């Protein structure tokens, strides 16, 4: 039986794909295995705060799988809406985010009651079973942010748009409450890097 040139090209292409794709996948897995793990940049203390549902929420709910944190407040007319939108887009576009928790910590707990956080989440399209908005006592929250996450937060009277100055970083935390990375929440390239790093931390969790 004679084969046409096009049939031979097609057969050769199929053969090369069937051989090279598994080889490429194996090389990628080996390269990933050989990459050094992400550094540990700190460790969060135990904490217990309050979710937007008015329920106790803390380390006991988060330990055991990776999660991503950011920091907002509902009266904010500056960066917070954009930070929330970027978190929402990250959750939708990053496949690895489907396996983790997202936590937005209020830096304005005197005003941000659970009800205020629920309303904010509804208005911003942030209703997602993976995503929790958290409030609590001011001293507890500020200690967690400054001493645990090692980020700045302080109040500035006279600034109507941003009466509270806080970090725009997203923070990657592993299943053991170790901080594994900081990412600028308004930079799309940084959020793509977060998605990649999140995948690495998720794989650590499944392998260990």
C-alpha positions in Angstrom: 0.0 0.0 0.0 1.4 3.3 -1.0 0.9 6.4 1.1 0.7 9.9 -0.2 3.1 12.6 0.9 0.4 14.3 3.0 -0.4 11.0 4.7 3.3 10.4 5.5 3.7 13.9 6.8 0.6 13.4 9.0 1.9 10.1 10.3 5.3 11.6 11.1 3.6 14.6 12.8 1.5 12.2 14.9 4.5 10.2 15.9 6.6 13.2 16.9 3.7 14.7 18.9 3.1 11.3 20.7 6.8 11.1 21.6 7.7 14.7 22.2 4.8 15.8 24.3 5.3 13.2 27.1 9.1 14.0 27.0 8.4 17.7 27.3 6.0 17.1 30.2 8.6 14.9 31.9 11.3 17.6 31.5 9.0 20.2 32.9 8.2 18.1 35.9 11.9 17.5 36.5 12.7 21.2 36.2 9.9 22.0 38.7 11.2 19.4 41.1 14.7 20.8 40.9 13.7 24.4 41.4 14.4 25.6 45.0 11.3 26.1 47.1 10.0 29.6 47.7 11.7 31.2 50.7 9.9 31.4 54.1 9.6 35.2 54.8 7.9 34.9 58.2 5.3 33.0 60.1 1.9 34.2 61.2 0.8 33.9 64.8 -2.4 32.2 65.9 -5.3 34.6 65.5 -9.1 34.6 65.9 -11.2 37.3 64.2 -14.7 37.7 62.8 -15.9 36.9 59.3 -18.5 38.9 57.3 -21.0 36.3 58.4 -20.4 37.3 62.1 -18.7 33.9 62.8 -15.3 33.3 64.5 -12.6 33.0 61.8 -8.9 32.5 62.2 -6.0 30.2 61.9 -8.0 27.1 62.7 -10.0 27.7 59.5 -6.9 28.3 57.4 -4.3 25.9 58.5 -3.9 22.9 56.2 -4.0 24.6 52.8 -2.5 27.7 51.2 -4.3 31.0 51.1 -3.9 34.6 49.8 -4.5 37.7 51.9 -5.0 41.3 51.1 -6.0 44.4 53.0 -9.0 46.8 52.4 -11.6 48.9 54.2 -15.1 49.6 53.0 -15.0 53.5 53.3 -11.9 53.6 51.1 -12.4 55.6 47.9 -8.8 55.2 46.7 -7.1 51.8 46.0 -9.4 49.4 47.9 -12.0 49.0 45.1 -9.2 48.3 42.6 -7.5 45.8 45.1 -10.8 44.0 45.5 -11.4 43.9 41.7 -7.9 42.5 41.2 -8.5 39.8 43.8 -11.8 38.9 42.1 -10.1 38.7 38.7 -7.2 36.7 40.2 -9.7 34.2 41.7 -11.4 33.8 38.3 -8.3 33.6 36.1 -5.8 31.7 38.2 -6.6 27.9 38.1 -4.6 27.3 41.2 -6.8 29.8 43.1 -9.7 27.4 42.9 -8.0 25.2 45.5 -7.2 27.9 48.1 -8.8 30.4 50.4 -8.8 34.2 49.8 -9.0 36.5 52.9 -9.5 40.3 52.9 -8.6 41.9 56.2 -10.3 45.1 57.1 -8.0 47.8 58.4 -11.0 49.9 59.7 -12.6 47.5 62.2 -14.4 50.3 64.1 -16.5 50.9 61.0 -16.3 47.6 59.2 -18.9 45.5 61.0 -19.7 42.1 59.5 -22.8 43.7 57.9 -20.7 46.4 56.3 -18.3 43.8 54.9 -21.2 41.7 53.5 -22.6 44.8 51.8 -19.2 45.7 50.4 -18.7 42.1 49.1 -22.1 42.2 47.4 -21.4 45.6 45.8 -18.0 44.5 44.5 -19.1 41.1 43.1 -17.0 39.4 45.7 -19.5 36.7 46.8 -17.4 33.6 46.6 -17.3 30.6 49.0 -13.5 30.7 48.9 -13.4 34.4 49.9 -13.8 35.7 53.4 -13.8 39.3 54.6 -12.5 39.7 58.1 -12.9 42.2 60.9 -12.2 42.2 64.6 -10.7 44.3 67.4 -8.5 47.1 66.1 -5.5 46.2 68.3 -5.7 42.6 67.3 -5.9 43.4 63.6 -3.1 46.0 63.6 -0.8 43.7 65.6 -1.5 40.9 63.1 -0.8 43.1 60.1 2.3 44.9 61.5 3.9 42.0 63.5 2.5 39.0 61.6 2.3 40.1 58.0 5.1 42.6 58.6 3.2 45.3 56.7 2.5 49.0 57.5 -0.9 50.4 58.5 -1.7 53.7 60.2 -4.5 56.3 60.3 -4.1 59.7 58.7 -6.6 62.3 59.8 -7.5 64.8 57.1 -7.3 62.5 54.1 -10.9 61.9 53.1 -10.0 59.5 50.3 -7.5 57.4 52.3 -8.0 58.1 56.0 -6.1 54.8 56.7 -2.9 54.1 54.9 -2.2 50.4 54.4 -0.3 48.0 52.2 -1.4 47.3 48.6 0.3 43.9 48.7 -1.2 40.5 48.3 0.4 37.9 50.6 0.9 34.2 49.8 0.6 32.0 52.9 1.3 28.3 53.0 -0.6 25.6 54.8 1.6 26.0 57.9 1.0 29.7 58.1 4.4 30.6 56.6 4.6 33.7 54.5 6.0 32.7 51.1 5.6 35.8 49.0 4.5 39.5 48.6 3.0 40.8 45.4 1.8 44.2 44.4 -2.0 43.9 44.2 -2.4 46.5 41.4 0.3 45.0 39.1 -1.0 42.4 36.7 2.5 40.9 36.1 2.9 40.6 39.8 -0.4 38.7 40.1 0.7 36.4 37.3 3.8 35.7 39.4 1.5 35.1 42.4 -0.5 32.5 40.4 2.7 30.7 39.4 4.0 30.7 43.0 0.7 29.6 44.3 0.9 26.6 42.1 4.3 25.7 43.6 3.0 26.0 47.1 -0.1 24.0 46.3 2.2 21.2 44.9 4.2 21.3 48.1 1.0 20.7 50.0 0.1 17.7 47.9 3.6 16.2 48.0 4.2 16.7 51.7 
